[in-house]
Amino acid sequence: MVLPKSVPDPIEPFNRVMWGFNKALMTDVIKPTSKVYRFIVIRPVRTGIGNFGRNLTYPGRLINNLLQKKWLGARDESYRFLCNTTVGVAGFFDVGTKWKIPKSDADFGQTFGQWGWKPECYIMLPIFGPSNERDTVGLAADTAANPLLYIAPYDFDANDPLTYLGPYSYFTYAVMYNDLSDSVDEYVRFSQAEADPYSEIQYAWTFARANRVADFQVKGKQDPSSLETLESVFFTFKDPEFPNRGKTQSALIPATGRKLKFTFWLQPGNAPVVYIVPGLGGHRLSSPSLALAELVYKSGFSAVCVSSPFNSEFMEHASTAALPAYLPVDGHDLHVALTDIDRRLAKLYPGRLGAKALMGYSMGAFDSLYVAATEPTNQQPLIRFDRYVAINTPVRLRQGIDKLDEFYQAPLKWPATNRTDNIENTFLKVAALSQTTLTPQTSLPFDAIESKFLIGLTFRLSLRDMIFSSQHRNNQGILHHSLYDLRRNPVYQEILQYSYQDYFAKFAAPYYQARGMASPVTETLEKAGDLRTYGAGLRANPDVRVIVNENDFLLTDADLAWLHATFTPEQLTVFKQGGHLGNLANPSVQKTIVGALAGLQAVPPKP
């Protein structure tokens, strides 16, 4: 299956360099200074400055609404300007929104698009970020429509180009900085948590700026399991400052000679510590990881987040194998890394670490249960945990990857004649929804094919990053395109043609066969990636707690029966609904997660 094409990126090397510049600017300049700015300028004032800046650019929105024949939009923006300028004190207060007057944002880039200009070159602009040749010209036209441009500066200097723009340049950058001060933390976190944030932004920008309106009609039957799974987006940290309160350190991994980063939040005094492992390809700063860290921290526990063994950060710094695939190696590498992190923390904060728990979700839960099952047989003096909490774990890795491959191929059920349009409309829905405020009560407008495809695509992009990272470090000669850091589009398109089954058969199996694994290698990998293989060890460990959903698409009826047979009712909690991770925002589920840690405060840590 071929995904809809993004705006062409012929100058990708230049754009990636510019992305690096913007990232450095945001990380090293805007973020640290914005902390001081937010402390001095309180949120209501910052909001007012942003409102004032938007109100001042009303002429451009009026012109473009008229050019696009959006007569109601022009009327609404005029009403808003009148109300905000008068009652709202020159626009400092947004009374238009309070009075429920709709916004109708419009710019010259959109106007050019409506007139038929299809962008042919993606451009990463300095400071302003993602764009294309159409929107770059539109930005210049928007600048020309700004009334500040025509106010001459009092201190006009012919040797200073900025003074030719009058107060416009100073005011524009001041308002831009003001607005960025409240969004820079999320920008930096995204740039750190994603393996290749540039490619995600480049692709998403295509649909965010598409000159099409999404059709939100749900035309097919909905699938509760996959639809509920999409609701996992609602599980995120509640306090916007919580991620900033975490500290990031690194621990030296002797087997690789490299340092692995981890992020932690320690209670003021001695407290139990919860080590959190994310799902397949997840980063320590991903939203679910931070949400779990916040949840346990507010319940009195210290929290430590580490990246998944399938994430490039872990792969490149802590993996002893070139690519993750064999659970005995991946799980052991994780256990070693957690041991080194624990020792590092104990050295930095003596007397602060109490009893220890290992908490994982999805693939992280799978890894955690492997550690729980094999802990007594480890030959090295590795960390011993007092509690294991596995949230939405799969039971058989093969069953899981088959389902992910199936979901990615879901659009093949659409007729070929309108398949691409349907996929594009799905992306347009996502782009439109991302601009609105969503809550767990929001009804997501996706049918079964759409919801399954969005899940499959998310995991297929994780697979892309895994393959690129592994082949970049240890090229097996399987890929035909070169693995250049600054020009990735060609090899990315090739990698996306590989399924998870291909990954294990064409990448992992040859890798382990070359290292002496007995044939048939694929059967060995499959058996190792099955929790039933470690059933005896799991049954013998009373410190395990498992939380799953009955309608999780990663679990079959046989898997659920095995979980019931392996764990006692006190160890296993099964919720009826939620799909895969889709009910983590539910207070009853969160209560169960915290309850799984009950009693650790009184437990002396294992030696």
C-alpha positions as CSV (number, residue, x, y, z in Angstrom):
1,M,0.0,0.0,0.0
2,V,1.3,3.5,-0.9
3,L,0.6,6.4,1.4
4,P,-0.5,9.8,-0.1
5,K,2.5,11.8,-1.0
6,S,3.6,14.8,1.0
7,V,4.7,18.1,-0.5
8,P,8.0,17.3,-2.4
9,D,11.1,18.0,-0.4
10,P,13.9,18.5,-3.0
11,I,16.0,20.6,-0.7
12,E,15.8,18.2,2.2
13,P,19.4,18.6,3.3
14,F,19.0,22.4,3.6
15,N,15.7,22.0,5.4
16,R,17.1,19.6,7.9
17,V,20.0,22.0,8.6
18,M,17.5,24.7,9.1
19,W,15.4,22.4,11.4
20,G,18.5,21.9,13.4
21,F,19.0,25.6,13.7
22,N,15.4,26.2,14.8
23,K,15.6,23.3,17.3
24,A,18.8,24.7,18.8
25,L,17.3,28.2,19.0
26,M,14.2,26.9,20.8
27,T,16.1,24.5,23.1
28,D,19.0,26.7,24.0
29,V,17.6,30.3,23.8
30,I,13.8,30.4,23.8
31,K,13.2,27.7,26.4
32,P,15.6,28.9,29.1
33,T,14.7,32.6,28.7
34,S,11.0,31.9,28.5
35,K,11.1,30.5,32.1
36,V,12.2,33.9,33.3
37,Y,9.7,35.6,31.0
38,R,6.8,33.5,32.3
39,F,7.8,34.2,35.8
40,I,7.8,38.0,35.2
41,V,4.9,38.2,32.8
42,I,2.0,36.3,34.3
43,R,-0.3,34.1,32.1
44,P,-3.2,36.6,31.8
45,V,-0.8,39.3,30.6
46,R,0.8,36.9,28.1
47,T,-2.6,35.9,26.8
48,G,-3.5,39.6,26.5
49,I,-0.4,40.3,24.4
50,G,-1.2,37.4,22.1
51,N,-4.8,38.7,21.8
52,F,-3.5,42.2,21.0
53,G,-1.2,40.9,18.3
54,R,-3.9,38.8,16.6
55,N,-6.4,41.7,16.7
56,L,-3.9,44.0,15.0
57,T,-3.6,41.6,12.0
58,Y,-7.3,41.8,11.3
59,P,-6.9,43.6,8.0
60,G,-5.1,40.6,6.5
61,R,-7.8,38.2,7.7
62,L,-10.5,40.5,6.3
63,I,-8.8,40.8,2.9
64,N,-8.2,37.0,2.6
65,N,-11.7,36.1,3.8
66,L,-13.1,38.3,1.0
67,L,-10.6,37.0,-1.6
68,Q,-11.7,33.4,-0.6
69,K,-15.4,34.5,-0.8
70,K,-15.9,33.6,2.8
71,W,-18.5,36.4,3.4
72,L,-19.6,35.1,6.8
73,G,-15.9,34.8,7.8
74,A,-15.3,38.4,6.8
75,R,-18.3,39.4,8.8
76,D,-17.4,37.4,11.9
77,E,-13.8,38.7,11.9
78,S,-15.1,42.3,11.5
79,Y,-17.5,41.8,14.5
80,R,-14.6,40.3,16.5
81,F,-12.3,43.2,15.6
82,L,-15.0,45.8,16.6
83,C,-15.8,44.1,19.9
84,N,-12.2,43.4,20.9
85,T,-11.0,46.8,19.9
86,T,-13.7,48.7,21.9
87,V,-14.9,46.5,24.8
88,G,-11.7,44.4,24.7
89,V,-9.4,47.5,25.2
90,A,-7.6,47.5,21.8
91,G,-7.8,43.7,21.6
92,F,-6.1,42.9,24.9
93,F,-9.2,41.0,26.0
94,D,-10.8,38.5,23.6
95,V,-14.4,39.4,24.2
96,G,-15.3,38.0,20.8
97,T,-14.6,34.5,21.9
98,K,-16.5,35.1,25.2
99,W,-19.5,36.3,23.2
100,K,-19.1,33.2,20.9
101,I,-18.3,35.1,17.7
102,P,-16.5,32.5,15.5
103,K,-13.0,32.9,14.4
104,S,-12.2,32.8,10.6
105,D,-8.5,32.6,10.2
106,A,-7.4,33.3,6.6
107,D,-4.1,34.1,5.1
108,F,-2.6,34.6,1.6
109,G,-1.1,31.1,1.6
110,Q,-4.7,29.7,1.9
111,T,-5.9,32.2,-0.7
112,F,-3.2,31.2,-3.2
113,G,-4.2,27.5,-2.5
114,Q,-7.8,28.2,-3.3
115,W,-6.8,29.9,-6.5
116,G,-5.1,26.7,-7.6
117,W,-1.5,27.0,-6.5
118,K,-0.3,23.6,-5.5
119,P,3.0,23.7,-3.5
120,E,5.9,21.8,-5.1
121,C,8.7,22.5,-2.6
122,Y,8.7,22.1,1.2
123,I,10.7,24.8,3.0
124,M,11.8,25.0,6.6
125,L,12.1,28.7,7.3
126,P,14.3,30.1,10.1
127,I,12.3,30.9,13.2
128,F,9.0,30.7,11.3
129,G,9.3,26.9,10.8
130,P,7.6,24.7,8.3
131,S,6.3,26.2,5.0
132,N,6.4,25.8,1.3
133,E,7.0,28.1,-1.7
134,R,3.3,29.1,-1.8
135,D,3.0,29.9,1.9
136,T,6.4,31.6,1.9
137,V,5.1,34.0,-0.7
138,G,1.9,34.2,1.3
139,L,3.8,35.2,4.4
140,A,5.4,38.1,2.5
141,A,1.9,39.2,1.4
142,D,0.6,38.8,5.0
143,T,3.4,41.1,6.1
144,A,2.4,43.6,3.5
145,A,-1.1,43.6,4.9
146,N,0.0,44.4,8.4
147,P,-0.8,48.0,9.2
148,L,2.3,48.3,11.4
149,L,4.5,48.0,8.3
150,Y,3.4,51.5,7.3
151,I,4.2,53.2,10.5
152,A,7.6,54.9,10.1
153,P,10.1,54.4,13.0
154,Y,11.1,57.5,15.0
155,D,14.8,56.3,14.9
156,F,15.0,55.5,11.2
157,D,18.6,54.4,10.4
158,A,19.5,53.9,6.7
159,N,22.3,51.5,7.8
160,D,19.9,49.2,9.7
161,P,17.7,47.1,7.4
162,L,15.2,46.4,10.2
163,T,14.2,50.0,10.4
164,Y,12.8,49.8,6.9
165,L,10.1,47.7,8.4
166,G,9.3,50.2,11.0
167,P,7.8,48.9,14.3
168,Y,6.6,45.8,12.4
169,S,9.7,43.8,12.9
170,Y,10.2,44.6,16.6
171,F,6.5,44.1,17.4
172,T,6.2,40.9,15.3
173,Y,9.1,39.2,17.0
174,A,8.0,40.4,20.4
175,V,4.5,38.9,19.9
176,M,6.1,35.7,18.4
177,Y,8.3,35.3,21.4
178,N,5.4,35.9,23.8
179,D,3.4,33.2,22.1
180,L,6.3,30.8,21.9
181,S,7.0,31.2,25.6
182,D,3.9,29.1,26.3
183,S,4.5,26.5,23.6
184,V,8.2,26.1,23.6
185,D,8.3,23.4,26.2
186,E,6.0,21.1,24.2
187,Y,8.0,21.9,21.0
188,V,11.3,20.9,22.7
189,R,9.8,17.8,24.3
190,F,8.4,16.7,20.9
191,S,11.8,17.3,19.2
192,Q,13.5,15.1,21.9
193,A,10.9,12.4,22.1
194,E,10.5,11.6,18.4
195,A,13.2,9.7,16.5
196,D,12.8,12.0,13.5
197,P,10.5,14.9,14.3
198,Y,11.5,16.6,11.0
199,S,9.9,13.9,8.9
200,E,6.7,13.9,11.0
201,I,6.3,17.7,10.8
202,Q,7.1,17.6,7.1
203,Y,4.4,15.1,6.4
204,A,1.8,16.5,8.7
205,W,2.3,20.0,7.3
206,T,1.0,18.7,3.9
207,F,-2.4,18.1,5.4
208,A,-2.4,20.9,7.9
209,R,-2.1,23.4,5.0
210,A,-4.1,21.4,2.4
211,N,-6.8,23.4,0.7
212,R,-9.5,20.9,1.5
213,V,-12.1,20.6,4.2
214,A,-12.3,17.3,6.0
215,D,-15.5,15.3,5.6
216,F,-16.3,14.2,9.1
217,Q,-19.2,11.9,8.1
218,V,-18.6,8.4,9.5
219,K,-19.5,6.3,6.4
220,G,-18.6,2.8,7.6
221,K,-19.2,0.7,10.7
222,Q,-17.1,1.6,13.7
223,D,-14.8,-0.8,15.6
224,P,-15.0,-0.2,19.4
225,S,-11.6,-1.8,20.2
226,S,-9.5,0.3,17.8
227,L,-11.7,3.4,18.3
228,E,-11.2,3.2,22.0
229,T,-7.5,2.6,21.5
230,L,-7.3,6.1,19.8
231,E,-8.5,7.6,23.0
232,S,-5.1,6.9,24.5
233,V,-4.3,10.4,23.2
234,F,-6.3,11.7,26.2
235,F,-3.8,10.2,28.6
236,T,-1.3,12.9,29.2
237,F,0.2,14.9,32.0
238,K,-2.2,17.3,33.6
239,D,0.3,19.9,35.0
240,P,2.0,21.6,32.1
241,E,5.0,22.3,34.3
242,F,5.4,18.6,35.4
243,P,7.9,17.6,32.7
244,N,10.1,20.6,33.5
245,R,10.3,19.5,37.1
246,G,12.0,16.3,36.0
247,K,15.8,16.0,35.9
248,T,17.7,14.2,33.2
249,Q,20.9,12.4,33.9
250,S,22.8,9.6,32.1
251,A,24.2,6.3,33.3
252,L,27.2,4.6,31.7
253,I,26.3,1.2,30.2
254,P,29.5,-0.9,30.5
255,A,28.6,-3.4,27.8
256,T,28.3,-0.6,25.2
257,G,30.6,2.0,26.7
258,R,27.9,4.6,26.1
259,K,25.7,6.7,28.3
260,L,21.9,6.2,28.4
261,K,19.7,9.1,29.4
262,F,16.9,8.8,31.9
263,T,14.5,11.3,33.4
264,F,13.4,11.3,37.0
265,W,11.3,13.0,39.7
266,L,12.4,12.2,43.2
267,Q,10.3,12.8,46.3
268,P,11.9,15.1,48.9
269,G,12.7,12.2,51.3
270,N,13.0,8.5,51.1
271,A,10.3,7.0,49.0
272,P,9.6,4.0,46.8
273,V,10.8,4.3,43.2
274,V,8.8,3.4,40.1
275,Y,10.8,2.7,37.0
276,I,8.6,3.3,33.9
277,V,9.2,1.5,30.5
278,P,7.1,2.8,27.5
279,G,5.5,0.8,24.7
280,L,7.0,-0.3,21.4
281,G,9.5,2.4,20.2
282,G,8.3,4.8,23.0
283,H,10.6,7.5,24.4
284,R,11.0,8.4,28.1
285,L,9.5,11.8,27.3
286,S,6.4,10.5,25.5
287,S,3.0,11.6,26.8
288,P,2.0,8.3,28.3
289,S,5.3,7.9,30.1
290,L,5.1,11.4,31.6
291,A,1.4,10.8,32.5
292,L,2.3,7.7,34.4
293,A,5.2,9.4,36.0
294,E,2.9,12.3,37.1
295,L,0.3,9.8,38.4
296,V,2.7,7.8,40.6
297,Y,4.6,11.0,41.7
298,K,1.4,12.6,42.9
299,S,0.6,9.4,44.8
300,G,3.9,9.7,46.8
301,F,6.3,7.7,44.7
302,S,9.4,8.7,43.0
303,A,9.4,8.1,39.2
304,V,12.1,7.3,36.7
305,C,11.4,7.1,32.9
306,V,13.6,5.2,30.4
307,S,13.2,4.7,26.7
308,S,11.9,1.5,25.2
309,P,14.5,-1.1,24.0
310,F,12.8,-0.6,20.6
311,N,13.5,3.2,20.7
312,S,16.6,4.5,18.9
313,E,17.9,6.2,22.1
314,F,18.0,2.9,23.9
315,M,19.2,1.0,20.7
316,E,22.1,3.3,20.1
317,H,23.3,3.5,23.8
318,A,22.3,0.4,25.7
319,S,21.6,-2.4,23.3
320,T,24.1,-5.2,22.9
321,A,22.4,-6.3,19.7
322,A,22.3,-4.3,16.5
323,L,18.5,-4.5,16.4
324,P,15.8,-5.5,18.9
325,A,14.0,-8.7,18.2
326,Y,15.1,-11.4,20.7
327,L,13.5,-11.0,24.1
328,P,16.2,-12.7,26.1
329,V,18.7,-10.1,24.8
330,D,16.4,-7.1,24.8
331,G,15.0,-7.8,28.2
332,H,18.4,-8.5,29.7
333,D,19.7,-5.2,28.2
334,L,16.8,-3.4,29.8
335,H,17.5,-5.0,33.2
336,V,21.2,-4.1,33.0
337,A,20.3,-0.5,32.0
338,L,17.9,-0.2,34.9
339,T,20.5,-1.5,37.3
340,D,23.1,1.0,36.1
341,I,20.5,3.8,36.4
342,D,19.5,2.7,39.9
343,R,23.2,2.7,41.0
344,R,23.7,6.1,39.5
345,L,20.7,7.5,41.3
346,A,21.8,5.9,44.6
347,K,25.1,7.6,44.2
348,L,23.7,11.0,43.4
349,Y,20.9,10.9,46.1
350,P,22.0,8.6,48.9
351,G,19.1,7.5,51.2
352,R,16.4,8.7,48.9
353,L,15.6,5.4,47.1
354,G,13.1,3.1,48.9
355,A,11.4,-0.1,47.6
356,K,11.6,-0.5,43.8
357,A,8.8,-1.2,41.3
358,L,9.0,-1.8,37.5
359,M,6.0,-0.5,35.6
360,G,5.6,-0.9,31.9
361,Y,2.8,-0.4,29.4
362,S,2.2,-2.3,26.1
363,M,5.6,-3.6,24.9
364,G,7.1,-2.1,28.1
365,A,4.8,-4.4,30.1
366,F,5.9,-7.3,28.0
367,D,9.6,-6.6,28.8
368,S,8.7,-6.0,32.5
369,L,7.1,-9.4,32.8
370,Y,10.2,-11.0,31.2
371,V,12.3,-9.4,33.9
372,A,9.9,-10.6,36.5
373,A,10.0,-14.2,35.2
374,T,13.8,-14.4,34.9
375,E,14.9,-12.3,37.8
376,P,15.9,-15.3,40.1
377,T,18.0,-16.9,37.3
378,N,20.1,-13.9,36.4
379,Q,23.8,-14.6,36.8
380,Q,24.8,-10.9,37.3
381,P,24.0,-8.9,40.4
382,L,21.1,-7.0,38.7
383,I,18.5,-4.8,40.4
384,R,15.7,-6.7,42.1
385,F,12.2,-5.2,42.1
386,D,9.7,-5.4,44.9
387,R,6.7,-5.0,42.5
388,Y,6.0,-5.5,38.8
389,V,3.1,-3.7,37.1
390,A,2.3,-4.7,33.6
391,I,-0.3,-2.5,31.8
392,N,-2.0,-3.8,28.6
393,T,0.7,-6.3,28.0
394,P,0.6,-8.5,24.9
395,V,1.1,-12.3,25.5
396,R,2.5,-13.3,22.1
397,L,4.7,-10.9,20.2
398,R,3.9,-12.7,16.9
399,Q,0.1,-12.2,17.5
400,G,0.8,-8.5,18.1
401,I,2.8,-7.8,15.1
402,D,0.4,-9.7,12.8
403,K,-2.4,-7.5,14.1
404,L,-0.3,-4.3,13.5
405,D,0.5,-5.3,10.0
406,E,-3.2,-6.1,9.4
407,F,-4.3,-2.7,10.7
408,Y,-1.8,-0.9,8.4
409,Q,-3.3,-2.7,5.4
410,A,-6.9,-1.9,6.5
411,P,-7.4,0.7,3.7
412,L,-7.1,-2.1,1.1
413,K,-10.7,-2.8,1.9
414,W,-11.6,0.5,0.2
415,P,-12.1,0.4,-3.6
416,A,-8.8,1.3,-5.3
417,T,-10.5,4.2,-7.1
418,N,-11.1,6.3,-4.0
419,R,-8.6,4.7,-1.6
420,T,-6.1,7.6,-1.8
421,D,-8.9,10.2,-1.3
422,N,-10.2,8.3,1.7
423,I,-6.8,8.1,3.3
424,E,-6.2,11.8,2.7
425,N,-9.6,12.6,4.2
426,T,-8.6,10.6,7.3
427,F,-5.5,12.7,7.6
428,L,-7.5,15.9,7.2
429,K,-9.7,14.8,10.0
430,V,-6.7,14.3,12.3
431,A,-5.3,17.7,11.3
432,A,-8.6,19.4,12.0
433,L,-9.1,17.6,15.3
434,S,-5.6,18.6,16.4
435,Q,-6.7,22.2,16.2
436,T,-9.5,21.7,18.6
437,T,-9.8,20.9,22.3
438,L,-10.5,17.2,22.8
439,T,-11.7,15.5,25.9
440,P,-12.3,11.8,26.8
441,Q,-16.0,12.6,26.2
442,T,-15.3,13.5,22.5
443,S,-16.7,11.1,20.0
444,L,-13.9,10.4,17.5
445,P,-15.3,10.5,13.9
446,F,-13.5,7.4,12.5
447,D,-15.0,4.2,11.1
448,A,-13.3,0.8,11.6
449,I,-11.0,1.1,8.6
450,E,-9.8,4.6,9.6
451,S,-9.2,3.8,13.3
452,K,-7.4,0.6,12.5
453,F,-5.3,2.4,9.8
454,L,-4.3,5.2,12.1
455,I,-3.1,2.7,14.7
456,G,-1.2,0.6,12.1
457,L,0.4,3.7,10.6
458,T,1.6,4.9,14.0
459,F,3.4,1.6,14.6
460,R,4.6,1.4,11.0
461,L,6.4,4.7,11.5
462,S,8.0,3.3,14.7
463,L,9.2,0.3,12.6
464,R,10.6,2.7,10.1
465,D,12.7,4.5,12.7
466,M,13.8,1.1,14.2
467,I,15.0,-0.2,10.8
468,F,16.7,3.1,9.9
469,S,18.5,3.3,13.3
470,S,19.6,-0.3,13.2
471,Q,20.9,-0.2,9.6
472,H,22.5,3.1,10.1
473,R,24.7,1.5,12.8
474,N,25.0,-2.0,11.3
475,N,24.1,-2.0,7.6
476,Q,23.1,-5.5,6.6
477,G,23.0,-4.6,2.9
478,I,19.3,-5.2,2.7
479,L,18.2,-1.7,1.8
480,H,19.0,-0.4,-1.7
481,H,19.0,3.3,-0.8
482,S,21.8,5.1,1.0
483,L,21.3,5.9,4.7
484,Y,22.2,9.6,4.7
485,D,21.2,11.6,7.8
486,L,20.4,14.7,5.7
487,R,18.5,13.0,2.9
488,R,16.2,10.3,4.3
489,N,13.1,10.5,2.1
490,P,14.2,7.9,-0.5
491,V,15.3,5.3,2.1
492,Y,12.2,6.0,4.2
493,Q,9.9,5.3,1.3
494,E,11.7,1.9,0.8
495,I,11.6,1.0,4.5
496,L,7.9,1.7,4.7
497,Q,7.3,-1.2,2.4
498,Y,8.6,-3.6,5.0
499,S,6.1,-5.0,7.5
500,Y,6.8,-6.2,11.0
501,Q,6.8,-9.8,9.7
502,D,9.4,-8.7,7.2
503,Y,11.4,-7.1,9.9
504,F,11.7,-10.4,11.8
505,A,12.1,-12.6,8.7
506,K,14.4,-10.4,6.6
507,F,16.4,-8.4,9.2
508,A,16.3,-10.1,12.6
509,A,16.5,-13.7,11.5
510,P,19.6,-13.2,9.3
511,Y,21.2,-11.1,12.0
512,Y,20.8,-13.8,14.7
513,Q,21.6,-16.7,12.3
514,A,24.9,-15.0,11.5
515,R,25.6,-15.0,15.2
516,G,25.1,-18.7,15.7
517,M,21.4,-19.0,16.6
518,A,20.3,-22.5,15.8
519,S,17.8,-23.0,13.0
520,P,14.9,-22.5,12.5
521,V,15.7,-19.0,13.7
522,T,12.3,-17.6,13.2
523,E,10.7,-20.3,15.4
524,T,13.3,-19.5,18.1
525,L,12.5,-15.8,17.9
526,E,8.8,-16.5,18.1
527,K,9.1,-18.8,21.1
528,A,11.3,-16.3,22.9
529,G,8.7,-13.6,22.2
530,D,5.9,-15.6,23.9
531,L,5.1,-15.0,27.6
532,R,3.9,-18.6,27.9
533,T,7.5,-19.6,27.5
534,Y,8.2,-18.0,30.9
535,G,4.9,-19.1,32.6
536,A,6.6,-21.0,35.4
537,G,8.7,-18.0,36.4
538,L,5.7,-15.7,36.3
539,R,3.5,-18.1,38.4
540,A,6.3,-18.3,41.0
541,N,6.5,-14.5,41.4
542,P,3.8,-13.1,43.8
543,D,5.0,-9.5,43.2
544,V,3.5,-9.3,39.7
545,R,0.4,-7.2,38.9
546,V,-1.3,-7.3,35.5
547,I,-3.9,-4.8,34.2
548,V,-5.5,-5.6,30.8
549,N,-8.6,-4.9,28.8
550,E,-10.8,-7.7,27.6
551,N,-11.3,-6.1,24.1
552,D,-7.6,-5.3,23.5
553,F,-6.9,-6.2,19.9
554,L,-3.5,-7.6,20.9
555,L,-5.1,-10.3,23.0
556,T,-7.0,-13.4,21.8
557,D,-9.4,-15.3,23.9
558,A,-6.7,-17.9,24.4
559,D,-4.3,-15.2,25.7
560,L,-6.9,-14.0,28.2
561,A,-7.5,-17.5,29.4
562,W,-3.8,-18.0,29.9
563,L,-3.6,-14.8,31.9
564,H,-6.4,-16.0,34.1
565,A,-4.7,-19.3,34.6
566,T,-1.3,-17.8,35.3
567,F,-2.2,-15.0,37.8
568,T,-4.4,-15.0,40.8
569,P,-7.5,-12.7,41.0
570,E,-5.4,-10.4,43.3
571,Q,-2.7,-10.1,40.7
572,L,-4.9,-9.7,37.5
573,T,-7.4,-7.0,36.8
574,V,-9.4,-7.2,33.5
575,F,-11.5,-4.2,32.3
576,K,-14.2,-4.9,29.8
577,Q,-13.5,-1.9,27.5
578,G,-10.6,0.3,26.6
579,G,-9.0,-1.4,23.6
580,H,-5.2,-1.1,23.8
581,L,-4.3,1.7,26.3
582,G,-7.5,3.5,25.5
583,N,-8.8,3.8,29.0
584,L,-5.7,5.0,30.9
585,A,-7.4,8.4,31.3
586,N,-10.2,6.7,33.2
587,P,-10.0,7.5,36.9
588,S,-11.0,3.9,37.9
589,V,-8.1,2.5,35.7
590,Q,-5.7,5.1,37.3
591,K,-6.9,4.1,40.7
592,T,-6.1,0.4,39.9
593,I,-2.6,1.4,38.6
594,V,-1.8,3.2,41.8
595,G,-3.4,0.4,43.8
596,A,-1.0,-2.1,42.2
597,L,1.8,-0.3,44.1
598,A,0.0,-0.5,47.4
599,G,2.2,-1.5,50.4
600,L,5.5,-0.5,48.9
601,Q,6.0,2.3,51.4
602,A,6.3,-0.3,54.1
603,V,8.5,-2.7,52.1
604,P,12.3,-2.6,52.6
605,P,14.0,-2.8,49.2
606,K,15.4,-6.1,48.1
607,P,19.2,-6.5,48.4
